[in-house]
Amino acid sequence: MRRGVVLLAALMAVGSGLTALAAGSGNAANDRLLALPPDQQAAMLAKGIKGCAGESPFLMGIATTAKWKGLAYWSVHCKDGRNFAVQIAPDPKAPWIAADCSALQGSGKECFKKF
């Protein structure tokens, strides 16, 4: 739960400081994910989400602001109907953080939408 709150705070803070970038973003995990076909992207994004069989991956953007630089944000749809935002830090040792997209409601941010 705490990680989801951190992710939501980061999403709120970076706002329009996100830009979708191609490989070479400075975030090696994100770049590797971009190189995979969509079904494998979805599987990787859903890996840490209990009970989620991922499908429909979507790159929302990569933070470019100084404080959040290199944080990649993806959305993934689970076959059971749930949707999650996933934050991928440029630090390869940092865990991927997922938050249920329903938690974004009313924040002005949405899953499956470019920032």
N, CA, C and O atoms as a GROMACS GRO file, in nm:
protein
  460
    1MET      N    1   0.083  -0.119   0.000
    1MET     CA    2   0.000   0.000   0.000
    1MET      C    3   0.087   0.125   0.000
    1MET      O    4   0.062   0.220  -0.075
    2ARG      N    5   0.191   0.126   0.085
    2ARG     CA    6   0.278   0.242   0.094
    2ARG      C    7   0.343   0.272  -0.040
    2ARG      O    8   0.353   0.389  -0.080
    3ARG      N    9   0.387   0.168  -0.111
    3ARG     CA   10   0.449   0.187  -0.242
    3ARG      C   11   0.351   0.250  -0.340
    3ARG      O   12   0.388   0.336  -0.420
    4GLY      N   13   0.227   0.206  -0.332
    4GLY     CA   14   0.125   0.263  -0.421
    4GLY      C   15   0.106   0.412  -0.394
    4GLY      O   16   0.085   0.490  -0.487
    5VAL      N   17   0.113   0.451  -0.268
    5VAL     CA   18   0.100   0.592  -0.231
    5VAL      C   19   0.218   0.670  -0.285
    5VAL      O   20   0.201   0.781  -0.336
    6VAL      N   21   0.339   0.613  -0.276
    6VAL     CA   22   0.458   0.678  -0.329
    6VAL      C   23   0.445   0.696  -0.480
    6VAL      O   24   0.476   0.802  -0.533
    7LEU      N   25   0.398   0.592  -0.549
    7LEU     CA   26   0.378   0.601  -0.693
    7LEU      C   27   0.278   0.710  -0.727
    7LEU      O   28   0.302   0.790  -0.818
    8LEU      N   29   0.168   0.715  -0.656
    8LEU     CA   30   0.067   0.816  -0.684
    8LEU      C   31   0.121   0.956  -0.658
    8LEU      O   32   0.091   1.048  -0.734
    9ALA      N   33   0.200   0.972  -0.553
    9ALA     CA   34   0.259   1.103  -0.525
    9ALA      C   35   0.353   1.144  -0.637
    9ALA      O   36   0.354   1.260  -0.679
   10ALA      N   37   0.432   1.050  -0.686
   10ALA     CA   38   0.524   1.080  -0.796
   10ALA      C   39   0.447   1.116  -0.923
   10ALA      O   40   0.485   1.209  -0.993
   11LEU      N   41   0.342   1.043  -0.952
   11LEU     CA   42   0.261   1.074  -1.070
   11LEU      C   43   0.202   1.214  -1.060
   11LEU      O   44   0.198   1.288  -1.158
   12MET      N   45   0.156   1.250  -0.943
   12MET     CA   46   0.098   1.383  -0.924
   12MET      C   47   0.205   1.490  -0.938
   12MET      O   48   0.180   1.596  -0.996
   13ALA      N   49   0.324   1.465  -0.885
   13ALA     CA   50   0.430   1.566  -0.884
   13ALA      C   51   0.489   1.591  -1.023
   13ALA      O   52   0.518   1.706  -1.057
   14VAL      N   53   0.508   1.486  -1.102
   14VAL     CA   54   0.573   1.506  -1.231
   14VAL      C   55   0.479   1.563  -1.335
   14VAL      O   56   0.524   1.632  -1.427
   15GLY      N   57   0.352   1.536  -1.323
   15GLY     CA   58   0.252   1.594  -1.411
   15GLY      C   59   0.295   1.603  -1.556
   15GLY      O   60   0.318   1.501  -1.621
   16SER      N   61   0.306   1.723  -1.606
   16SER     CA   62   0.339   1.742  -1.746
   16SER      C   63   0.488   1.729  -1.772
   16SER      O   64   0.532   1.752  -1.885
   17GLY      N   65   0.567   1.693  -1.673
   17GLY     CA   66   0.710   1.673  -1.693
   17GLY      C   67   0.741   1.535  -1.744
   17GLY      O   68   0.855   1.490  -1.735
   18LEU      N   69   0.643   1.468  -1.799
   18LEU     CA   70   0.663   1.335  -1.856
   18LEU      C   71   0.657   1.342  -2.006
   18LEU      O   72   0.575   1.412  -2.065
   19THR      N   73   0.747   1.268  -2.067
   19THR     CA   74   0.748   1.259  -2.212
   19THR      C   75   0.780   1.116  -2.248
   19THR      O   76   0.874   1.058  -2.194
   20ALA      N   77   0.705   1.058  -2.339
   20ALA     CA   78   0.734   0.922  -2.384
   20ALA      C   79   0.862   0.926  -2.466
   20ALA      O   80   0.874   1.001  -2.562
   21LEU      N   81   0.957   0.844  -2.427
   21LEU     CA   82   1.085   0.838  -2.497
   21LEU      C   83   1.109   0.697  -2.547
   21LEU      O   84   1.057   0.600  -2.492
   22ALA      N   85   1.186   0.686  -2.649
   22ALA     CA   86   1.223   0.556  -2.704
   22ALA      C   87   1.342   0.501  -2.627
   22ALA      O   88   1.388   0.561  -2.530
   23ALA      N   89   1.390   0.386  -2.671
   23ALA     CA   90   1.507   0.326  -2.609
   23ALA      C   91   1.620   0.427  -2.604
   23ALA      O   92   1.631   0.513  -2.691
   24GLY      N   93   1.703   0.416  -2.501
   24GLY     CA   94   1.809   0.512  -2.481
   24GLY      C   95   1.766   0.621  -2.384
   24GLY      O   96   1.823   0.730  -2.380
   25SER      N   97   1.664   0.591  -2.304
   25SER     CA   98   1.604   0.688  -2.213
   25SER      C   99   1.688   0.711  -2.088
   25SER      O  100   1.660   0.804  -2.012
   26GLY      N  101   1.790   0.628  -2.065
   26GLY     CA  102   1.865   0.637  -1.940
   26GLY      C  103   1.807   0.546  -1.833
   26GLY      O  104   1.857   0.541  -1.721
   27ASN      N  105   1.702   0.474  -1.867
   27ASN     CA  106   1.639   0.378  -1.777
   27ASN      C  107   1.650   0.243  -1.846
   27ASN      O  108   1.568   0.208  -1.932
   28ALA      N  109   1.752   0.165  -1.807
   28ALA     CA  110   1.782   0.040  -1.876
   28ALA      C  111   1.667  -0.060  -1.869
   28ALA      O  112   1.640  -0.129  -1.967
   29ALA      N  113   1.599  -0.068  -1.755
   29ALA     CA  114   1.487  -0.162  -1.743
   29ALA      C  115   1.375  -0.124  -1.839
   29ALA      O  116   1.316  -0.211  -1.904
   30ASN      N  117   1.347   0.004  -1.849
   30ASN     CA  118   1.245   0.051  -1.942
   30ASN      C  119   1.286   0.023  -2.086
   30ASN      O  120   1.204  -0.020  -2.167
   31ASP      N  121   1.413   0.047  -2.117
   31ASP     CA  122   1.461   0.022  -2.253
   31ASP      C  123   1.450  -0.125  -2.290
   31ASP      O  124   1.414  -0.158  -2.403
   32ARG      N  125   1.482  -0.214  -2.195
   32ARG     CA  126   1.467  -0.359  -2.221
   32ARG      C  127   1.320  -0.394  -2.241
   32ARG      O  128   1.286  -0.475  -2.328
   33LEU      N  129   1.234  -0.334  -2.162
   33LEU     CA  130   1.090  -0.358  -2.175
   33LEU      C  131   1.039  -0.312  -2.311
   33LEU      O  132   0.959  -0.381  -2.374
   34LEU      N  133   1.086  -0.198  -2.357
   34LEU     CA  134   1.045  -0.147  -2.488
   34LEU      C  135   1.085  -0.240  -2.602
   34LEU      O  136   1.018  -0.245  -2.705
   35ALA      N  137   1.194  -0.315  -2.583
   35ALA     CA  138   1.244  -0.404  -2.688
   35ALA      C  139   1.163  -0.533  -2.699
   35ALA      O  140   1.179  -0.607  -2.796
   36LEU      N  141   1.077  -0.560  -2.601
   36LEU     CA  142   0.998  -0.683  -2.600
   36LEU      C  143   0.869  -0.666  -2.680
   36LEU      O  144   0.820  -0.555  -2.695
   37PRO      N  145   0.814  -0.777  -2.730
   37PRO     CA  146   0.681  -0.769  -2.793
   37PRO      C  147   0.576  -0.741  -2.685
   37PRO      O  148   0.599  -0.770  -2.568
   38PRO      N  149   0.461  -0.686  -2.723
   38PRO     CA  150   0.359  -0.647  -2.625
   38PRO      C  151   0.316  -0.756  -2.526
   38PRO      O  152   0.294  -0.726  -2.409
   39ASP      N  153   0.305  -0.880  -2.570
   39ASP     CA  154   0.262  -0.984  -2.477
   39ASP      C  155   0.366  -1.005  -2.366
   39ASP      O  156   0.330  -1.030  -2.251
   40GLN      N  157   0.493  -0.995  -2.400
   40GLN     CA  158   0.599  -1.010  -2.301
   40GLN      C  159   0.609  -0.885  -2.212
   40GLN      O  160   0.641  -0.895  -2.094
   41GLN      N  161   0.584  -0.767  -2.270
   41GLN     CA  162   0.579  -0.645  -2.190
   41GLN      C  163   0.470  -0.658  -2.082
   41GLN      O  164   0.494  -0.630  -1.964
   42ALA      N  165   0.353  -0.702  -2.124
   42ALA     CA  166   0.241  -0.717  -2.030
   42ALA      C  167   0.274  -0.817  -1.920
   42ALA      O  168   0.242  -0.793  -1.803
   43ALA      N  169   0.337  -0.927  -1.956
   43ALA     CA  170   0.375  -1.028  -1.857
   43ALA      C  171   0.474  -0.970  -1.756
   43ALA      O  172   0.462  -0.994  -1.636
   44MET      N  173   0.573  -0.896  -1.805
   44MET     CA  174   0.672  -0.836  -1.715
   44MET      C  175   0.608  -0.732  -1.624
   44MET      O  176   0.637  -0.728  -1.504
   45LEU      N  177   0.523  -0.648  -1.677
   45LEU     CA  178   0.458  -0.544  -1.597
   45LEU      C  179   0.368  -0.604  -1.488
   45LEU      O  180   0.357  -0.548  -1.379
   46ALA      N  181   0.306  -0.716  -1.517
   46ALA     CA  182   0.213  -0.778  -1.423
   46ALA      C  183   0.281  -0.872  -1.324
   46ALA      O  184   0.218  -0.921  -1.231
   47LYS      N  185   0.409  -0.898  -1.344
   47LYS     CA  186   0.481  -0.997  -1.265
   47LYS      C  187   0.466  -0.977  -1.113
   47LYS      O  188   0.449  -1.075  -1.040
   48GLY      N  189   0.471  -0.856  -1.066
   48GLY     CA  190   0.462  -0.832  -0.922
   48GLY      C  191   0.322  -0.799  -0.872
   48GLY      O  192   0.305  -0.760  -0.757
   49ILE      N  193   0.222  -0.815  -0.957
   49ILE     CA  194   0.084  -0.783  -0.920
   49ILE      C  195   0.010  -0.914  -0.895
   49ILE      O  196  -0.015  -0.991  -0.988
   50LYS      N  197  -0.026  -0.937  -0.771
   50LYS     CA  198  -0.090  -1.062  -0.733
   50LYS      C  199  -0.218  -1.086  -0.812
   50LYS      O  200  -0.308  -1.002  -0.815
   51GLY      N  201  -0.224  -1.202  -0.876
   51GLY     CA  202  -0.344  -1.244  -0.948
   51GLY      C  203  -0.365  -1.178  -1.083
   51GLY      O  204  -0.471  -1.193  -1.144
   52CYS      N  205  -0.265  -1.105  -1.131
   52CYS     CA  206  -0.281  -1.034  -1.259
   52CYS      C  207  -0.211  -1.110  -1.370
   52CYS      O  208  -0.091  -1.136  -1.365
   53ALA      N  209  -0.289  -1.146  -1.471
   53ALA     CA  210  -0.233  -1.198  -1.596
   53ALA      C  211  -0.240  -1.078  -1.691
   53ALA      O  212  -0.347  -1.042  -1.740
   54GLY      N  213  -0.124  -1.018  -1.716
   54GLY     CA  214  -0.120  -0.892  -1.788
   54GLY      C  215  -0.150  -0.902  -1.936
   54GLY      O  216  -0.116  -1.001  -2.002
   55GLU      N  217  -0.213  -0.798  -1.986
   55GLU     CA  218  -0.236  -0.780  -2.128
   55GLU      C  219  -0.246  -0.629  -2.152
   55GLU      O  220  -0.264  -0.553  -2.057
   56SER      N  221  -0.235  -0.586  -2.273
   56SER     CA  222  -0.249  -0.445  -2.311
   56SER      C  223  -0.154  -0.351  -2.237
   56SER      O  224  -0.200  -0.264  -2.162
   57PRO      N  225  -0.022  -0.366  -2.255
   57PRO     CA  226   0.072  -0.273  -2.193
   57PRO      C  227   0.067  -0.138  -2.264
   57PRO      O  228   0.038  -0.131  -2.383
   58PHE      N  229   0.095  -0.031  -2.190
   58PHE     CA  230   0.088   0.103  -2.247
   58PHE      C  231   0.191   0.192  -2.177
   58PHE      O  232   0.184   0.211  -2.056
   59LEU      N  233   0.285   0.246  -2.253
   59LEU     CA  234   0.383   0.339  -2.198
   59LEU      C  235   0.318   0.476  -2.184
   59LEU      O  236   0.282   0.539  -2.283
   60MET      N  237   0.303   0.522  -2.059
   60MET     CA  238   0.242   0.653  -2.035
   60MET      C  239   0.344   0.765  -2.051
   60MET      O  240   0.310   0.874  -2.097
   61GLY      N  241   0.469   0.741  -2.013
   61GLY     CA  242   0.571   0.843  -2.027
   61GLY      C  243   0.690   0.820  -1.937
   61GLY      O  244   0.691   0.728  -1.854
   62ILE      N  245   0.790   0.905  -1.955
   62ILE     CA  246   0.911   0.899  -1.875
   62ILE      C  247   0.936   1.039  -1.820
   62ILE      O  248   0.934   1.138  -1.894
   63ALA      N  249   0.960   1.047  -1.690
   63ALA     CA  250   0.981   1.176  -1.626
   63ALA      C  251   1.110   1.241  -1.676
   63ALA      O  252   1.212   1.176  -1.693
   64THR      N  253   1.101   1.371  -1.698
   64THR     CA  254   1.218   1.446  -1.743
   64THR      C  255   1.255   1.555  -1.643
   64THR      O  256   1.358   1.621  -1.660
   65THR      N  257   1.174   1.576  -1.540
   65THR     CA  258   1.206   1.677  -1.440
   65THR      C  259   1.322   1.629  -1.355
   65THR      O  260   1.341   1.508  -1.340
   66ALA      N  261   1.398   1.721  -1.299
   66ALA     CA  262   1.520   1.687  -1.226
   66ALA      C  263   1.496   1.585  -1.114
   66ALA      O  264   1.568   1.485  -1.104
   67LYS      N  265   1.397   1.607  -1.031
   67LYS     CA  266   1.374   1.520  -0.916
   67LYS      C  267   1.330   1.380  -0.956
   67LYS      O  268   1.365   1.283  -0.888
   68TRP      N  269   1.255   1.367  -1.062
   68TRP     CA  270   1.195   1.239  -1.100
   68TRP      C  271   1.256   1.182  -1.229
   68TRP      O  272   1.205   1.084  -1.283
   69LYS      N  273   1.364   1.242  -1.278
   69LYS     CA  274   1.423   1.208  -1.407
   69LYS      C  275   1.444   1.056  -1.424
   69LYS      O  276   1.502   0.990  -1.338
   70GLY      N  277   1.396   1.007  -1.535
   70GLY     CA  278   1.416   0.866  -1.570
   70GLY      C  279   1.310   0.770  -1.520
   70GLY      O  280   1.310   0.653  -1.559
   71LEU      N  281   1.218   0.815  -1.435
   71LEU     CA  282   1.111   0.726  -1.390
   71LEU      C  283   1.018   0.700  -1.508
   71LEU      O  284   0.965   0.793  -1.569
   72ALA      N  285   0.999   0.574  -1.540
   72ALA     CA  286   0.910   0.535  -1.649
   72ALA      C  287   0.776   0.492  -1.590
   72ALA      O  288   0.772   0.426  -1.486
   73TYR      N  289   0.669   0.530  -1.656
   73TYR     CA  290   0.534   0.496  -1.612
   73TYR      C  291   0.462   0.421  -1.722
   73TYR      O  292   0.452   0.467  -1.835
   74TRP      N  293   0.412   0.306  -1.687
   74TRP     CA  294   0.336   0.219  -1.778
   74TRP      C  295   0.200   0.191  -1.717
   74TRP      O  296   0.181   0.204  -1.596
   75SER      N  297   0.107   0.152  -1.801
   75SER     CA  298  -0.021   0.097  -1.757
   75SER      C  299  -0.028  -0.046  -1.809
   75SER      O  300   0.027  -0.078  -1.914
   76VAL      N  301  -0.097  -0.130  -1.734
   76VAL     CA  302  -0.120  -0.267  -1.779
   76VAL      C  303  -0.261  -0.308  -1.737
   76VAL      O  304  -0.305  -0.280  -1.626
   77HIS      N  305  -0.329  -0.374  -1.828
   77HIS     CA  306  -0.462  -0.427  -1.802
   77HIS      C  307  -0.449  -0.574  -1.766
   77HIS      O  308  -0.377  -0.648  -1.833
   78CYS      N  309  -0.518  -0.616  -1.660
   78CYS     CA  310  -0.518  -0.757  -1.619
   78CYS      C  311  -0.639  -0.825  -1.682
   78CYS      O  312  -0.743  -0.763  -1.701
   79LYS      N  313  -0.624  -0.951  -1.713
   79LYS     CA  314  -0.734  -1.026  -1.774
   79LYS      C  315  -0.858  -1.030  -1.685
   79LYS      O  316  -0.969  -1.050  -1.735
   80ASP      N  317  -0.840  -1.010  -1.552
   80ASP     CA  318  -0.956  -1.011  -1.462
   80ASP      C  319  -1.027  -0.875  -1.456
   80ASP      O  320  -1.122  -0.858  -1.379
   81GLY      N  321  -0.982  -0.779  -1.539
   81GLY     CA  322  -1.048  -0.650  -1.548
   81GLY      C  323  -0.982  -0.537  -1.470
   81GLY      O  324  -1.016  -0.420  -1.491
   82ARG      N  325  -0.888  -0.569  -1.383
   82ARG     CA  326  -0.819  -0.463  -1.308
   82ARG      C  327  -0.716  -0.394  -1.398
   82ARG      O  328  -0.669  -0.451  -1.497
   83ASN      N  329  -0.682  -0.271  -1.363
   83ASN     CA  330  -0.582  -0.193  -1.434
   83ASN      C  331  -0.484  -0.135  -1.334
   83ASN      O  332  -0.522  -0.095  -1.224
   84PHE      N  333  -0.357  -0.130  -1.372
   84PHE     CA  334  -0.253  -0.081  -1.283
   84PHE      C  335  -0.160   0.015  -1.355
   84PHE      O  336  -0.135   0.003  -1.474
   85ALA      N  337  -0.109   0.112  -1.279
   85ALA     CA  338   0.001   0.197  -1.322
   85ALA      C  339   0.126   0.138  -1.259
   85ALA      O  340   0.126   0.100  -1.142
   86VAL      N  341   0.233   0.129  -1.338
   86VAL     CA  342   0.358   0.071  -1.289
   86VAL      C  343   0.469   0.174  -1.308
   86VAL      O  344   0.487   0.229  -1.417
   87GLN      N  345   0.543   0.197  -1.200
   87GLN     CA  346   0.657   0.288  -1.204
   87GLN      C  347   0.784   0.206  -1.209
   87GLN      O  348   0.804   0.115  -1.128
   88ILE      N  349   0.872   0.239  -1.305
   88ILE     CA  350   0.999   0.170  -1.320
   88ILE      C  351   1.110   0.273  -1.301
   88ILE      O  352   1.124   0.366  -1.380
   89ALA      N  353   1.187   0.257  -1.195
   89ALA     CA  354   1.295   0.351  -1.164
   89ALA      C  355   1.417   0.321  -1.249
   89ALA      O  356   1.438   0.207  -1.291
   90PRO      N  357   1.500   0.424  -1.276
   90PRO     CA  358   1.623   0.401  -1.353
   90PRO      C  359   1.726   0.319  -1.276
   90PRO      O  360   1.817   0.262  -1.336
   91ASP      N  361   1.715   0.313  -1.143
   91ASP     CA  362   1.805   0.232  -1.061
   91ASP      C  363   1.765   0.085  -1.078
   91ASP      O  364   1.654   0.048  -1.040
   92PRO      N  365   1.854   0.001  -1.133
   92PRO     CA  366   1.817  -0.139  -1.157
   92PRO      C  367   1.787  -0.218  -1.030
   92PRO      O  368   1.725  -0.324  -1.037
   93LYS      N  369   1.829  -0.169  -0.915
   93LYS     CA  370   1.802  -0.238  -0.789
   93LYS      C  371   1.669  -0.197  -0.727
   93LYS      O  372   1.620  -0.262  -0.634
   94ALA      N  373   1.611  -0.090  -0.777
   94ALA     CA  374   1.484  -0.041  -0.722
   94ALA      C  375   1.370  -0.131  -0.767
   94ALA      O  376   1.366  -0.174  -0.882
   95PRO      N  377   1.276  -0.158  -0.678
   95PRO     CA  378   1.160  -0.240  -0.717
   95PRO      C  379   1.066  -0.162  -0.809
   95PRO      O  380   1.059  -0.040  -0.804
   96TRP      N  381   0.996  -0.237  -0.892
   96TRP     CA  382   0.890  -0.177  -0.972
   96TRP      C  383   0.771  -0.158  -0.878
   96TRP      O  384   0.742  -0.246  -0.796
   97ILE      N  385   0.705  -0.046  -0.889
   97ILE     CA  386   0.594  -0.016  -0.799
   97ILE      C  387   0.465  -0.009  -0.881
   97ILE      O  388   0.459   0.059  -0.983
   98ALA      N  389   0.364  -0.080  -0.834
   98ALA     CA  390   0.234  -0.081  -0.903
   98ALA      C  391   0.126  -0.023  -0.812
   98ALA      O  392   0.127  -0.045  -0.691
   99ALA      N  393   0.035   0.050  -0.874
   99ALA     CA  394  -0.080   0.105  -0.802
   99ALA      C  395  -0.205   0.083  -0.887
   99ALA      O  396  -0.202   0.100  -1.009
  100ASP      N  397  -0.312   0.045  -0.821
  100ASP     CA  398  -0.439   0.024  -0.890
  100ASP      C  399  -0.484   0.157  -0.953
  100ASP      O  400  -0.483   0.260  -0.887
  101CYS      N  401  -0.521   0.152  -1.078
  101CYS     CA  402  -0.562   0.274  -1.150
  101CYS      C  403  -0.683   0.340  -1.088
  101CYS      O  404  -0.701   0.461  -1.103
  102SER      N  405  -0.766   0.265  -1.018
  102SER     CA  406  -0.884   0.326  -0.954
  102SER      C  407  -0.841   0.426  -0.848
  102SER      O  408  -0.918   0.517  -0.815
  103ALA      N  409  -0.721   0.412  -0.794
  103ALA     CA  410  -0.671   0.506  -0.693
  103ALA      C  411  -0.638   0.642  -0.754
  103ALA      O  412  -0.624   0.740  -0.681
  104LEU      N  413  -0.624   0.649  -0.885
  104LEU     CA  414  -0.594   0.776  -0.953
  104LEU      C  415  -0.719   0.860  -0.978
  104LEU      O  416  -0.709   0.979  -1.010
  105GLN      N  417  -0.835   0.800  -0.964
  105GLN     CA  418  -0.959   0.872  -0.993
  105GLN      C  419  -0.967   0.999  -0.910
  105GLN      O  420  -0.943   0.998  -0.790
  106GLY      N  421  -1.002   1.107  -0.977
  106GLY     CA  422  -1.016   1.236  -0.911
  106GLY      C  423  -0.885   1.312  -0.897
  106GLY      O  424  -0.884   1.424  -0.845
  107SER      N  425  -0.775   1.254  -0.942
  107SER     CA  426  -0.645   1.319  -0.929
  107SER      C  427  -0.606   1.399  -1.053
  107SER      O  428  -0.510   1.475  -1.052
  108GLY      N  429  -0.683   1.381  -1.159
  108GLY     CA  430  -0.648   1.445  -1.284
  108GLY      C  431  -0.552   1.361  -1.368
  108GLY      O  432  -0.519   1.400  -1.480
  109LYS      N  433  -0.509   1.249  -1.316
  109LYS     CA  434  -0.420   1.157  -1.388
  109LYS      C  435  -0.501   1.033  -1.422
  109LYS      O  436  -0.594   0.996  -1.350
  110GLU      N  437  -0.465   0.969  -1.533
  110GLU     CA  438  -0.536   0.849  -1.576
  110GLU      C  439  -0.436   0.746  -1.627
  110GLU      O  440  -0.331   0.780  -1.679
  111CYS      N  441  -0.471   0.621  -1.611
  111CYS     CA  442  -0.393   0.514  -1.672
  111CYS      C  443  -0.428   0.511  -1.820
  111CYS      O  444  -0.531   0.562  -1.862
  112PHE      N  445  -0.340   0.451  -1.898
  112PHE     CA  446  -0.359   0.436  -2.042
  112PHE      C  447  -0.374   0.569  -2.113
  112PHE      O  448  -0.447   0.581  -2.212
  113LYS      N  449  -0.304   0.671  -2.060
  113LYS     CA  450  -0.308   0.804  -2.122
  113LYS      C  451  -0.167   0.863  -2.112
  113LYS      O  452  -0.105   0.859  -2.007
  114LYS      N  453  -0.119   0.917  -2.223
  114LYS     CA  454   0.012   0.984  -2.222
  114LYS      C  455   0.004   1.109  -2.137
  114LYS      O  456  -0.096   1.180  -2.138
  115PHE      N  457   0.111   1.134  -2.063
  115PHE     CA  458   0.116   1.256  -1.982
  115PHE      C  459   0.171   1.369  -2.065
  115PHE      O  460   0.184   1.481  -2.017
   0.00000   0.00000   0.00000
